[in-house]
Amino acid sequence: MGNTVTLGECLTRIARDLNEPDNTFPLGSWSREEMIGYLNRAESEWIQLTGIMVQDTTVNLAPGHGIRIERPDGMNDIIRISFNGKNLERQTAELFDLEDRDWRKHTSGQPKMWHEDRLPWQYIELNKIPPQGGVLRFLGDMRFEPYADDDNALMHVDDYWEMYLRWRVLALALSKESEDRDNSRGKYAYERFNIGVRLARYIMRGIDHAEPL
């Protein structure tokens, strides 16, 4: 189906569900800016929970490259990394230290592990790297620029998933402490969002992995 729903259309549908006259949300307890913030949060949760928007990126490391690697542009959570076709094990910096306190001085060789904690967000580190470099392959959830206030901007997700983002926005809006708070409707909306998550996971990973971890 593709991405043809605009931000303005999505917000108008949300406004209708909240009995607002238009997508400026003039009557209730919410602002348009707040709703765009909820939508950004909903999309981030959707991508992380479903794994439906996966980025596959190959990075060529030149000879003499250091063990610190920059995360590929547009990648959020990393699912898997391989080096020259062999999968690397995700570890923590603490376990690296326990195995070899001076591991950063002993980095020449074939990597077997990687970590991302105790580092600036945009980096990972390998435990070793051969002097001749090699090829890293990243699989990870995509990361989009947050929606700005532009009615004509296209939604990032395909049209058939857009409704589930709206359910999550409704759940967030209706759980806000305000005179328009409605816990029962908010709970129902969140349940509908989770139905979409399970459906997307089923399509991507099969029925055994449909339930979110």
N, C-alpha and C positions, 0 to 999 in steps of 0.2 A: 504494500500500500504506500510506503514511503512516508516522508515527513511533509505534510501539507497543512497541518493545523498551526495557526499562528498563536503567539502569546495572547493577543487580544481576544481571540476566540476562546481560548482556554479559560482566561479570566472571566469572560462573559458567562460561560457555562457555570463556573464556580459561583459567580454573583447570583445567577438564577437559582441555584440550589440553596443559597442563603437568603433568598427573598429580597435581594438588592435590585434596584432598577437598572443599574449598569455597572460596568467594571471599574468604576471609580470608588465603589463601595461607600456611597454617601450617607446611608441610613444607620448602619449597624456599628458594631464595636471594633471594626477593622479598617485599616487604611489600605490603599492599593500597594504602597511600598511594603507593608507587612505581608500582604498576600504573595507578592513576588518573592519575598524572603522565604515564606513557607514552601513555595513551589521549588525554589532552589534546594531546600532541605529535602523535599520529597524526592526530587530527581537523584540527589546524591545517595539517599537511602535505597532507592530502586536499583541503581546501578550496582551498588555494593552487595545487596541481598540477592539479586538475580544472576549476576555475572553475564547478563545478556549482551552487554556491549563491551566486548573484549578486544583489546589492541594487541597486535602481534608485531613486535619491532625487533629488527636485527641491528646490532651495533658492532662495527669492526673496530677492534682495539689495536692500535699501532704498536710496533715493537717498542719496548721500554715503558709502556703505559703503566701507571700506578694502580694499586688495588682499589682506590676509591673511584667509583663509577657514577656518573650523573644519570639519574632516572630519565627515561625517554619523555619527551614533551607530550603532554596530554594524558599521561598515565597516572592513575590514582593508586589503588591497591595492587600490589604485584602478586600474581597467582603462582607463577613458576619462572625460573631462570635456568637456562642451560648454557654450557660453555663448550664450544666445538662439538655440539650434538649430545653432550652428556648432562643430565639434570644435576643441579646443585642443591644441596640440602640447606634449608633456611635454619639459621641458628641465631642465638643472641650474642651480643658482645661479651657478656659474662661467661658464656660457655667457651667462647674463643679464648678468653683470658685463663680459664681453668685448664684448658688443654695446653696452652703455651703462653705464659705471661708476656713474653716478648715476641708474640706472633707477628707483629708488624715489622720486625727485623728479619723474619724468616719467610719471606713472601715469594721466593722463587720456586716455581713448580706448578703442577696442575691443580687448579682450584677444585675443591669438593664442597665448600660451604660459602654462604653469604649471610650478611646481617644488615639491618637498617636502623637498629636502635642506637641511641647516643650519637646520632648524626643529624646534621641539618636535613630537613624533609626531602630535599631533592637528590640526596645521595644514598648509595648503598656501598658496602665494601665486600670484596672477596677475601678469602683467607690466603690465597696464593694467586700468582699469575706467571705464566712462562715468559721469559725475556722476549720471545718472538711475537708476543701478543696472541690474539685469537678472535673468535666470533662469539659474542653474547647474544642470546635470543631471549627476549622478555615477552611474557604473556601477562596481561594485567587489565584491570578495569579501566575504561576510558574516563577521562576527566574533562568536563566542558567548562568554558567560561560561564560564570553565573549570568542568568537572564538580567538584562537591563530593562528600563522602562520604555519598551518599544513594541507597540501593538503589532507591528508588521513582522517581527522576528519569528522565524519558524521554530517550532518545538524541536528539541534534540531527538526525542524518541519517536518511533514510528506511531502512526495514528492510532492503531489498535491498542497501544499501551497507554496512551494519553489519559484515558478515563481513570486508570488506576492511580496516576499522579494526582488527579483531581480528588479522588477519595482520600488520599493522604493529606492533602491540603485542607479538606473539610474536617478531617479528624483533628488536625492541629488547631484550626480556627475555632472549632466547637469546644475544645478543651481549654481554651484560654479563659482565665479568670475575668469574667465580664458579665453584664446583664444578659448577654446572648449565649452564655454557656449552656451546653446541652450534652451532658455526659453520655446519655443513651444513644443519641444520634452520632456523637463522636466515636463511641465504641463500635457502632455498626459500620461507620465509614472506615475505621481502621481494619475491621474484619474484611471488608471488601478489598481494601488495598492488599492485605495478605493473601487473599484468593488469587489476585493477579501475580503476586510474587511466586506462589506455588505453581501457577500455570506456566509462568516463564521458566522457572527452574525445571519443570517437567519437560518442556520443549527442548531446553538446552542440555539437560543432564540425565533425563530418564526418571521414571517414577520413584526409584529408590532414593533419589536425591531431591525430591520435590519440596520436602519440608526444609525451611531455612535452618541453618546451623545455630 
